[in-house]
Amino acid sequence: MEIRKATHADAENGSAVLRRSITELCEADHGGDQAAIAAWCANKTPEMWRTWVDQQATQLYVAVEAGKILGVGMLGNTGDILLNYVSPDARWRGVSKAMVAHIESEARKIGLPKCTLKSSKTAHAFYEAVGYQDTGDGNVMTKDLNP
Ligand SMILES: CC(C)(COP(=O)(O)OP(=O)(O)OC[C@H]1O[C@@H](n2cnc3c(N)ncnc32)[C@H](O)[C@@H]1OP(=O)(O)O)[C@@H](O)C(=O)NCCC(=O)NCCS
């Protein structure tokens, strides 16, 4: 598996991974409510993907194996992890761990002291396991990159 920058050519498959990950894996958050799923998925489109690829304020990454997108991650230039979604076909295989490690490494390269994210209920135990702590502000979690 390699993690690389996303391109426009990834737009269809990448956004489909986002929508499937939300729909199929985030039951603890949306409870199967179709309106909640639709709202969460509303901006996970090929058009929005191309905007994310083009904008300067974020870096979009894909984890790819044998030409298939297994995971999607996005780092904002101020250290926010804005997306971190695994394909339901590749859950518990280390994809998200590798994606978070990659994002943290990129964040360190541009001199950021910490990464911050808003965790789903689904991913909370995962983020704790990779070193994130609750800030006490809702579902916001943070990790010091230079402890
Ligand atoms: C929870 C989720 C993020 C984990 O990603 P993943 O790629 O499946 O997980 P990985 O294989 O990279 O990491 C597994 C680690 O998660 C932790 N973990 C937490 N709960 C676990 C569980 N029920 N089973 C296995 N591992 C679990 C362990 O520390 C494990 O590490 P280990 O294998 O070294 O023990 C993912 O499965 C998921 O549900 N994503 C849905 C989208 C989402 O909510 N994204 C976050 C938006 S903020």
The ligand as an SDF file (V2000), in Angstrom:
LIG
                    3D

 48 50  0  0  0  0  0  0  0  0999 V2000
  -12.2300    3.3090   13.3750 C   0  0  0  0  0  0  0  0  0  0  0  0
  -11.4480    3.4500   12.0960 C   0  0  0  0  0  0  0  0  0  0  0  0
  -11.0900    4.9300   11.8780 C   0  0  0  0  0  0  0  0  0  0  0  0
  -10.1590    2.6530   12.2210 C   0  0  0  0  0  0  0  0  0  0  0  0
   -9.5050    2.6470   10.9870 O   0  0  0  0  0  0  0  0  0  0  0  0
   -8.9210    1.2730   10.3990 P   0  0  0  0  0  0  0  0  0  0  0  0
   -8.1650    1.5960    9.1640 O   0  0  0  0  0  0  0  0  0  0  0  0
  -10.0290    0.2910   10.2620 O   0  0  0  0  0  0  0  0  0  0  0  0
   -7.9730    0.8430   11.5840 O   0  0  0  0  0  0  0  0  0  0  0  0
   -6.4290    0.4820   11.6270 P   0  0  0  0  0  0  0  0  0  0  0  0
   -6.3030   -0.9440   11.2130 O   0  0  0  0  0  0  0  0  0  0  0  0
   -5.6240    1.5030   10.9310 O   0  0  0  0  0  0  0  0  0  0  0  0
   -6.1210    0.6670   13.1740 O   0  0  0  0  0  0  0  0  0  0  0  0
   -6.5040   -0.2860   14.0850 C   0  0  0  0  0  0  0  0  0  0  0  0
   -6.2380    0.2570   15.4670 C   0  0  0  0  0  0  0  0  0  0  0  0
   -7.4110    0.8490   15.9460 O   0  0  0  0  0  0  0  0  0  0  0  0
   -7.5440    0.5060   17.3310 C   0  0  0  0  0  0  0  0  0  0  0  0
   -8.8800   -0.0580   17.4970 N   0  0  0  0  0  0  0  0  0  0  0  0
   -9.8710    0.5970   18.1090 C   0  0  0  0  0  0  0  0  0  0  0  0
  -10.9810   -0.1280   18.0940 N   0  0  0  0  0  0  0  0  0  0  0  0
  -10.7070   -1.2760   17.4670 C   0  0  0  0  0  0  0  0  0  0  0  0
  -11.4780   -2.4380   17.1380 C   0  0  0  0  0  0  0  0  0  0  0  0
  -12.7840   -2.5440   17.4830 N   0  0  0  0  0  0  0  0  0  0  0  0
  -10.8960   -3.4300   16.4590 N   0  0  0  0  0  0  0  0  0  0  0  0
   -9.5820   -3.3210   16.1000 C   0  0  0  0  0  0  0  0  0  0  0  0
   -8.8110   -2.2430   16.3900 N   0  0  0  0  0  0  0  0  0  0  0  0
   -9.3590   -1.2270   17.0680 C   0  0  0  0  0  0  0  0  0  0  0  0
   -6.4210   -0.4020   17.7180 C   0  0  0  0  0  0  0  0  0  0  0  0
   -5.4690    0.3750   18.3950 O   0  0  0  0  0  0  0  0  0  0  0  0
   -5.8550   -0.8460   16.3990 C   0  0  0  0  0  0  0  0  0  0  0  0
   -4.4580   -0.8910   16.4340 O   0  0  0  0  0  0  0  0  0  0  0  0
   -3.6770   -2.3110   16.5610 P   0  0  0  0  0  0  0  0  0  0  0  0
   -4.1370   -3.1150   15.3910 O   0  0  0  0  0  0  0  0  0  0  0  0
   -2.2360   -1.9430   16.4970 O   0  0  0  0  0  0  0  0  0  0  0  0
   -4.1310   -2.8740   17.8590 O   0  0  0  0  0  0  0  0  0  0  0  0
  -12.2130    2.9170   10.8860 C   0  0  0  0  0  0  0  0  0  0  0  0
  -12.3770    1.5060   10.9770 O   0  0  0  0  0  0  0  0  0  0  0  0
  -13.5690    3.5170   10.7320 C   0  0  0  0  0  0  0  0  0  0  0  0
  -14.5540    3.0480   11.2260 O   0  0  0  0  0  0  0  0  0  0  0  0
  -13.6680    4.5780    9.9710 N   0  0  0  0  0  0  0  0  0  0  0  0
  -14.9390    5.1970    9.7120 C   0  0  0  0  0  0  0  0  0  0  0  0
  -14.7490    6.6270    9.3220 C   0  0  0  0  0  0  0  0  0  0  0  0
  -14.5000    7.5230   10.4950 C   0  0  0  0  0  0  0  0  0  0  0  0
  -15.2050    7.5130   11.4700 O   0  0  0  0  0  0  0  0  0  0  0  0
  -13.4590    8.2910   10.3200 N   0  0  0  0  0  0  0  0  0  0  0  0
  -13.0720    9.2390   11.2860 C   0  0  0  0  0  0  0  0  0  0  0  0
  -13.7410   10.5390   11.0120 C   0  0  0  0  0  0  0  0  0  0  0  0
  -13.2220   11.6560   12.2790 S   0  0  0  0  0  0  0  0  0  0  0  0
  1  2  1  0
  2  3  1  0
  2  4  1  0
  2 36  1  0
  4  5  1  0
  5  6  1  0
  6  7  2  0
  6  8  1  0
  6  9  1  0
  9 10  1  0
 10 11  2  0
 10 12  1  0
 10 13  1  0
 13 14  1  0
 14 15  1  0
 15 16  1  0
 15 30  1  0
 16 17  1  0
 17 18  1  0
 17 28  1  0
 18 19  1  0
 18 27  1  0
 19 20  2  0
 20 21  1  0
 21 22  1  0
 21 27  2  0
 22 23  1  0
 22 24  2  0
 24 25  1  0
 25 26  2  0
 26 27  1  0
 28 29  1  0
 28 30  1  0
 30 31  1  0
 31 32  1  0
 32 33  2  0
 32 34  1  0
 32 35  1  0
 36 37  1  0
 36 38  1  0
 38 39  2  0
 38 40  1  0
 40 41  1  0
 41 42  1  0
 42 43  1  0
 43 44  2  0
 43 45  1  0
 45 46  1  0
 46 47  1  0
 47 48  1  0
M  END
$$$$
